[in-house]
Amino acid sequence: MAKITDKIAALPQDATFFSLEFFPPKTQIGFSNLQDRLQRMAQTLRPLFVNVTWGAGGCTASRSLELAEICQRQLGLTTCLHLTCTNMKRKVVDEALREAKIMGVRNILALRGDPPRREEYRFDTEDGEEEEEVKKNNEEFVWATDLVRYIRDKYGDFFCIGVAAYPEGHSDESHPREQSYENDLPYLIEKVRAGADFLVTQFFFDAHAYTSFEKMLREHESGVFRNIPVIPGLLPIQNYQILKRTSKLAHCRIPPGLLETLDPIKADDEVVKRKGIDALCEIIREIQAVNCSGPRGFHFYTLNLEKVVGSILEESSLIPPEPPAGDEPDSAIDDSPAATEGINGTTQKILNGIPQIRKLSDLPSSRRPSMTSNHLTSSHRSSSPGPQTLNPTNNTTINIPSREATWDDFPNGRFGDARSPAFGTPVSYSPYSLPCTPAQARSLWGEPTTPAAITNLFTNHLSGEAPTQLPWSDDSSPSLSPETALIRDHLLTLTTIRNWWTIASQPAVDGLPSTDPTHGWGPAKGFVFQKPFVEFFCPFSDWETLLRPYLQSSAISPEVSWYAGTASGAFESSNESKEVVHAVTWGSFLGKEIMTATMVEEVSFRQWCEEAFGRWEEWARCCREGEARGFLRRMREGVVLVNVIGHEYRTGEGERLWELLREVVGNVGFGQANGVDGKGEPDGKAG
């Protein structure tokens, strides 16, 4: 039940330490696998403490508390629970603090969370009335300072409270014109004076920006920062696309030299990781070279992955020695067992940043690394080695990288492996976050009141015109990816003729070189393959009367697989078993196993359905006009999300999926059975 500040104070003055941050996985199996990962990392890396994130508005409250309890009570790790206060009911804050105290979690990172949006972001009940409780809470908790004061007033000194700091400044807007730590300083002073005990910074890649920031704090005339622990936040570079996306959303500057290093190799995740490890180690060295009045700490945003973090810690000599025999880990209950054994009774050590298994009985098989592939974002693939199946005799001593540590080492996005703890890696920890602020959403997409207006947004986007970003995008780009441009006409056909709004797709690829400028990914001297697929919203009546019967017909069903889901949670697919996994992007590389980079499966599709339909609601809340809000909510209820995978990908056969869809699109003329009634709205409701 230790406080973070007490643990730091107990260290030698010249010591170094680190902490690790994790988020609650989106799937239950991912959550289970994270427990195994946490146990390994606790044993082999030995962080001073761990952080558990809290979703915006309390959207991950139960899972965050569950994960915090596992870390604190089961694994004996000193745990810091994140807690936000805006756009959230006060009773959720009270419940979280009460549960944390019961669990023995004595450390809270008090955050504001998403800015209050009483005017520009509407919280409506199903009856259309604003939630008075949320509104009242936003009046009580406007800033993180209010949450710090609230915790201190209610719990005294029981909790050790941390707050966020921003070496490069903080901004609520995705494209800020001005941001600087000088503008933030009065708020940071208030947070410390309200009772904050330590600071954790936003991640950065410019070491000079951090050291200048820390120097300013230590020398500030107020004196409030003279002795308070300041822990710099570091984001390990997992791949080029996540680096660009997260740095944009966090308003974090990427030094030109780092971009120049990564840009030529951005398609090869393995090389990007290696260069990223070097870059982070250099940042650590630069910070360590600056005099520090006490122990020097580093906070790592792990994204629930371990190999890169382990490599950075090992190469920077940050991993502490094993504690003397008999030392017990921090625990909330006196009789909780110390986590001293590895999974399945194995013992572990670190080699090249990877926890090593020295005694193996069983290792997981059929686990696949993966990456996002979405026509609304830049094309990107993983270059991870695939899983190995190992069946050594029990108690056989071997020395290989643990597959538990590396099987999902490459970031898992929308089309990733739902079994991975990193599946659906959040950048804002909000399940329904639009890729922009409400004001920007209105500027980009307006406040539509007809299906034709939405169709125009999609056709303009596909044609290379504004908007460059749609509600289901995670990034904005001035143009479509070259890969998507190859199937632009097919996507426009679905969109313009039938109001089928495409949000993800890819063409067929049959053994092109991995260095191909359009489709290539992974190491050189390889070959890449893709099955074509497309994902889109279509009117419910189109699905019921036209598309589903067509896909289920005996002539068509052998050629495709499909998934379909609705806002109400209804789901169906062509698969006989929910365990079926469709690999739609894979590669063969010299000296490596077959690599599966993109897959579609039931668990991940169901999770994405929840998020995709949630973004309709987010869009509606951004609208100021009641007519537009009502229309978008009716559309949300009146469409089906469909994913269709074509199995023909060989040269000369790759157009087959698009031929099949053109055939069904042309079965009925536009305006007759296209799911739109005389008012231009869906004439069926998804159930």
N, C-alpha and C positions, 0 to 999 in steps of 0.2 A: 504493500500500500504506500509505496514511496512517492514523494513529490519529485518532479523533474529537477527543480532548483536544488533540492537537497542532494540528489545524486550528482549533479554537476559540482556542487560545493565540496563533495567528498573526494573529488578527483584531485590529483596533483596539479599544481598551477600550470605546469607545462604539458599537461595531458591533452590528447585529442579524443573526441568521441563522435558518434554519428547516430542518427535516428532514421527510421524507415517509415514511409507512409503507404497505406493500403486503402483500397475502396471496397465496399461490399459487392461481390460479383452479382451479375444480373440473373444467373441461373442457379438452381439448387446444386447441380453437380459441380458447377464452377466454384460455388461456395465450399463444397466439401473438399475439392482439390486444393483450394487456397489454404485450408487448415493444414494439409500435409506440407504445403510449401512454407507456411509460416513456421512450422515445427523445424523443418530443415534449416531455414534461415536463422532461426533463433539459436540453434545449436552451433552452427558453423560460423555465423557472422557476429553474433552477440552484440546487437545494438543496445545503446543505453536505454532507449525507449522506442515505442512504435506509435504512430498516429493512425487513427481510423476516421475516414472522412464522413461527412454528413451531407446528404443531398439537399439541394436548394428547396426551401419550403418544407423540409422534413420528409421529402419523398422517399428517403431510404431509412427512416427512423428505426424501424424494427430490426432491419438487417444490420444497421450500423451498431445498434446496441448489442445484438447477438455477436457480431464480430469482436466488439470491444470486450465482451465477457469471455470469449474464447482466448483472446490475447492475454487478458489479465488473470483469469482464474485457472484456465486449463493449461496455458503455456507458461504462466508465471512471468509474463513480460510487463514491465512498467508501461502503462497505456495512457495515451492522451486522446480523448474523444473530441472531435470537432463538433461545434454547435453553432448554427446560424440562428438569426432571430427575426429577420424580416420576411414578410409574406408567409408567416407561420403562426398558428394559434399559440397563445401563451401556455395553454395547458400541455402542449407538446414539449415546450421548453421545460416546464416544471416536471413533467414525467421523465424526461431524459436526465435531468439533474438528480432526481430521486433515484432512478435506476442506477445511475453511475455511482452514487454514494453506496447503495446496497452492494454493488459488485466490487467495491473497493477501488474504483477508478478515481483517482484524486487529481487528475490533470485534464483541463478543458482548454481547447483552443477556441476562443470566442471570436466569431466572425459575424459580419453583418449579413453576408449572403447577397442574393440579388437585391438591387436597390428597390425601395418601395415604389409601387407603380399605381398609386391611387387614381391618378388622372389618365395616364397613358395606357395602363394595363388593367383590364377590368376582371375582377373576381366575381363571377356570377354564379348563383345557384341554378339548379335546373329550372326554377320558376322565373329566372331572369333578375332576381334581386341580389344586390351586392351583399357579400358576406360581412356582416357587421363585426363579427368577432375578429376576422383578419384585419379589417380596417382599423379597429380599435387597437389591435396589437401593433400595427404599423405606426400608430401614433405614439405608442409607448416605447417601442424599439425602433428607432430611426437609424442609429449608428451602433457599431460594435461597442462603443463606450457605454451605451445604455445597458447592453447585456453584461458587460464587466461589472458595472455598478449593481445590477440586479443580483448577480451571483454573490457578490461580496455582502450585500445587504441581507441576503437570505441564508447564506452558508458561512459567513465569516471567512476564516482562514482555512477551512477544510480543503478547498480546491486550490491547486496551483494553476493560475490562469495565464495562458499565452495569448498573444494577439499577432496579427499579420503586419508586416512592414514591406515596403515596396522600393527597392533600390533605384528603380528607374521611374518611379512615380506610378500612380494608380489612376485609372479612368474607367468610368461606367460605359463609355461608348466604344464600339468596336473599331472605330477609326478616329481616335482622338487627335485633335489639332495640337493640343498642348497637354503635357503631363510632366511633372517633375516632383522629386521628393520634397522640394521646398514647399510646394502647394499642400502636400500631405502632412507636413510636420506638425502643424497645430493639432490635427486630429490624433496623431500618434502620441503627442505629449498628453493629450486628454486621456487616452486609453491607459497610459502608464500611471498617471495620477489617480485614475479611477480604481486602480488595483491590479494592473497587469504585472506578472512576475517575469516573463521572458518574451522575446520576439522571435518569430520565424518568418523569413522573408519569402516573397515570391521568387520563383526560379529565375535565373539570369544566365547569360553566356558571356558577359563582359565582366571579367574579374575586376578591372579598374573601376567600373561603375559601382561594384559592391564595396571595394575597399574605400573609395571616396565617401560613400554613404555611411559606412561604419565610422570613419574618422569624424565626419560631421556630427554623428550622434554622440560620440564620446566627448567631443569638445563643445557641445552645445551649452550655451549659457544657462539654460534652465537647470542643468545638472541631473536631470531625471534619467539620463541614459548612461551615466558614468559607470555604473557597476552592473546593470541589468544584462543577463545573457542575451546575445544576439546570434541567432543560428542561421547561416546562409542556406537557402534552399537550392538544390541542384536537381535538374531533370536529365537523367541518362538518355542519350540519343538512341532510340530504338530503330527509327527509320526516317528518311528524309521528309516524307509527307506529314508524319505526326509532328516532327520538329517545326515545319512551316506553319501548320494549322494551330498548334498549341501556342507558339510564340506570337502569332497574330492575335489570338483570343486573349492572351495574357498581356498584350502590349509590350512584349519583351523583344529587345533589339538583338538580332543575330549579327555578330561582327562580320564584315565583308570577307575577311580572311577565312572564316569558318565556312561561309557559303561557297567561296571559291574552291575550297577543298572538297566539299561534299557534292557540289552540283555535277561534276563529271561522272561520279560514281553512284548517283542517286537511285539507280535501278537495281543495285546490288546491295541488299540489306546487310549481308555479312560484312562487306567492306565498310559500309556506312557505320555499322556498330563499332568496328575496330577504330576507325578515325574518331568516332564519338567518344570512345573510351580514352583515347589519347587527349582529346580536347578537354574532357572533364578532369582528367588527372592534372593537366597543366593549370586549369583554373584553381584546383585545390592547392597546388604548389605555390601559386602566386598569392593566394590568401594566407597560407601558412607562413609565407615570408614576411608578413606584416606582424609587428609586435602585438601581442594580445595580453591583457591584464589577468587573464584566467584561462581555464581550459578552452580549447578551440573546438567547436562542434560544426557538423555538417548535417543537413537534413535532405534525404533523398526521396523524391517523388517516384516510386518504383513502377507505377502502372501495373502492379501485381505481377511483375516479372522479376527474375532473379539473376540471370547469368551476367548481364551487363553491370548491374549493381555490384555483384560479387567481384567481377574483374576490376572495377574501379577501386573498390575497397582494398583488394589485395595489392594492386599495383601502387596504391597510395599509402600502404602500410597503416591502414586505419583499423584493421581487425584487431581487437584486443586479445591478449593471451587468455588461454582457458583459465577459469577461476580455480583456486585451490580446491581439492577434494573436500566435500562437505558443505561448501557454500551453497546456499539455497537461493533460487531466483525470487524476485519480488512476487508476492502472491496476495490475493485478497482474503484468502482463508488459510489458517495455519496448517491444515492437514492436506493442502493440495499437493499432489506429487510433482517433483521436479521433472522437467522435460529433459531427460538425459539420454534417452535412446532414440535412435533414428526410426524411420518407418520400417515396419516388419522386423524390428529388433536389430537393424543395421547400425553400424557406427560410421561416422562421416568425417571427412576432412576437406579442406579447400585445395584445389589444384587448378590453376589458370582461371580463377574466378568462379569455378563450378563446384558445387558440393559433390564429393566423390563417395561412391558406395564401395565399401570394402568387403562387405558380406552380402550377397544377393540371394534372395529366394525367388521373388517374383517382381518383375518390372512391368508397368502398364504397356500395353500394345495398342495398336489401332488408334493412335492419337495423332492429330494432324495440325501442324502449324498453318496459319492462313493469313490472308490480307484482304482488305476491302477492295472491291472492284465496282465502281459505280459511275455511270456515264455522266453524272452531275459533278464529279470531281476528277482530278487528274488520275489517270490510270497508274496503278501501283501494285506490285506483287511482292510476295515474300520470296526470299532465297534460302529458306531454312532447310536443313536436312530433315528428311521425314523420319517417322518413328522407326525404331528397331524392335524386333521381338527377341527378347533374351530369355532363355530357359535354362540357366545354369543349375547345376545340382545344388541343393541346399547346403549352406555353409562353405561353398566354394569361394575362395578369395580371388578377386579380380580387381583390376584398377582401370575403370572407364568412367567417363562422365555420366552422372546420374540422369536417366531419361526423365525421371520426375522433375528434374531441374530444367531440362532444356526442350521437352517435347513441344511446347507452345512458345518457344523463346521469341518468336517474331510476333509483333503486335496483332491482336485479333480485333478486326473491325466488324462491320455489318455482315459480311459473309464469312466470318471466322468460325472457329470450332467452339460451340457453346459449352463444351466441357472445360474450356480453359478458364482459369481465374481472371485472365485479362480480357475475356470476351466482351466486346462492346465497350472498350476502354473509354471512359468519360473524359471530356476535357473541361466540363463545367459541373459534373456530378449532378446533373439534372436530367430526369428521364425524358422530358418532352421539350428540351430546349431548342428553340429556333436558332439558326446560325447568325442571328443579328438581334439588335434591340427592337422594341416595339415601334419606335419612331422610324427606324430604317426599314422595318417590315412594311409599314404603310407607304414609305417612299418607293420601295422596290415593287410591291405587288398591288398597291392601292387597296381599295375596299370593294371587292367584286360582289355583284348581286346576281350574276347569271353564269351558267356553265360556259357560255361563249367567251366570257371575260377570262375565265381560268384557262380555257383552251388557247386563247391568244397569248397568255403568259408562257405557256409551254411551247407553242409554235415559235414565238419570238426567241425564246431561249435556244431552241434547237437550230434556229436559223442564224445564230450568232449575234443576235441583237439583245438589248436590255429586256428583262433582267438577266444578269450573269449568274444569279443565285436564286434558287427556289426554296420553298419551305423544307424540302426534303434533302437539300444540299448540306454538306458539312464544310464546304469551302467555296470560294468564289474564284472564277478564272475568267479572263477576258474572252476565252473561246472554249468550245468543246475540245475534249481530248482528241488527238488524231484518230484514235481507235474508234471513238463514237462517231466521228465524222463519216466513217466508212458505211455506217448503217443509218445515217441521218434520214434518208428518204423512207426507210422502213418505219422508223419511229414517227415521222410526220404523217405517214399514212394512218397509223393507229390513232394518232392524236386528232387529226383534222377530220377524218371521215366518221369516227365513232365516238369522239370524246373519251378515248382511252388515254389517260395521262401517264406517260412512261417516266419512271423515276430511277430505274437501273437497267443496264443492258450490256451485252458484249457480243461481238461477232465470233464466228468460228475461226479457229487457227489450227493448222495441221503441220506441226513439225517445223516451224520457222526457227531460224537461228536465235539464240537468246540475246544476241546483240542487235536484233532487228529494231530500227528506230521507232517503230509504231507499237509493236506487240512484245518486244523483248523485255526480259527481266532475268534476274539472277546472274550467276557467274557466266563468264565467257565460255565458249566451246560447249554450249548446251543447245537443247531444242525445246521449244515450248508449244503447248497444245491448249485449245479452248473449245468447250462446247458452247454454242450460242444460247443465250437466255435473255428474257426480257421480263421486267416487273412493272406493273401499271395498276392504276385505279380504273375500274370500269363501273358503269351503273349496275345496280343490283339486278334489274330486269334483263339487261344484256347477259349477265352471268347465268341467270336462271333459264332463260329461253333460248339463248344462242350459243354462248361460249362453252359452258360446261357440257351440254349435250354433244357439241362438236368434239371436244377433247376426249370425251368418254366413248365416242363411236369406235367400233371395231377397226375401222380403217385407219384412224388417226392415233389411237391410244398407244400402239407399240412404238410410235416415233417420238413421243414426248412424255415428260413427267411434269406435274404441276402441283402448286400449293395455292390455297385461297383462304382468306380470313376477313372478318368484319370488325367493325368498331365494338360490337357487343360481345366479341370473343368467340363467335362461331368459327369453326375451322374444318376444312376438309382437304384431302390431297389424293393423288393417284397412287400413293404408296400403300402396300399391304401392311407394312410395319412402320411404326414411328421411329425405329432405329435406322431406317434407310438414310444414307448420306450420299449426296450427289456431288462428286468432284467435277467442277466445271473449268478449272484451270490447273494444269500440272506441267511439270518440266522434267527433262532428263539431262543430267549434267555429269561431266567427266568425274569419275571417282566418287560419285554420290548416289544415294538412293533416289527413286522417283520422288519428286517433291510435289505435294499438293498445296497449291497456293490459294485457291478459292473454292469454297464448297457451299452448298445449299442443303439445309436439313430442317426437320420439323421444329426442333427446339429453338433454333436461332430465328426461323421465320416467325414463329409465334411471338417471340420477344420483340422482333422488329415490328410486327403488326401493332402491338401495344404502343410502341413509340411513334410509328408512322401515323396512326389515327390520332394519337395525342397531339401531333403537330397541327392537325386540322383545328383542334380546340385552341392551341396556342395562337394560331393565326387569327381565329375568331376573337380572342380576348384582346388582340392588338387593335382591333377595329373600333373606331369611335362611334360609327353609325350603327344603330340597332338593326337596320335592315341587312347590312353586310354580316354582322355577327350571326343573326338568325339563319341567313343563307348558308354560310360556311358550316354551321352546325348541322343543317339539314343535309348538306352534301356529305358530311362525315358519316351520317347515318345511312345515306343512300348509295354508297359505293362499296365495292369489294376490292381488296388488294389481292392481285393475282401474280404469281410467278410461274412462267412457263419455260421449261428447259428443253431444248432440242437435242436429240442424241446423235444426229448426223453432223460430223465435223470434218470428215475427210475432204481433201481437195475435190472440188466438183460437186460436193454434197452439202456444203456449209450453208447454202441459201435455203435449205429445205424448211427450216423453222419459219422464215419470213414468208415463204410461199404458202405454208399452211395458214398463217395468220391473215395474209391477204385474201385467201379464199374465204375465211369465215367473215372477215370484214365486208367482203363484197356480197355476202349472201342476202342481205337486206339493205335496201336503199336508206340513205341518211334521212332521219326525221320520221321513219316509220316505227321501227322497233329498236331504236338506239337508246332506249332507257330514258328518254326525255319527253315529258308531256307538253301540252300546249303552252304552259307557262315557262318552259325552259328549265324545269327542275326534274330531279329523279322521280320516276313514277312508281318505284318500288322501294321498300325499306328493308335493308339488310337485317336479318334476324339472327 
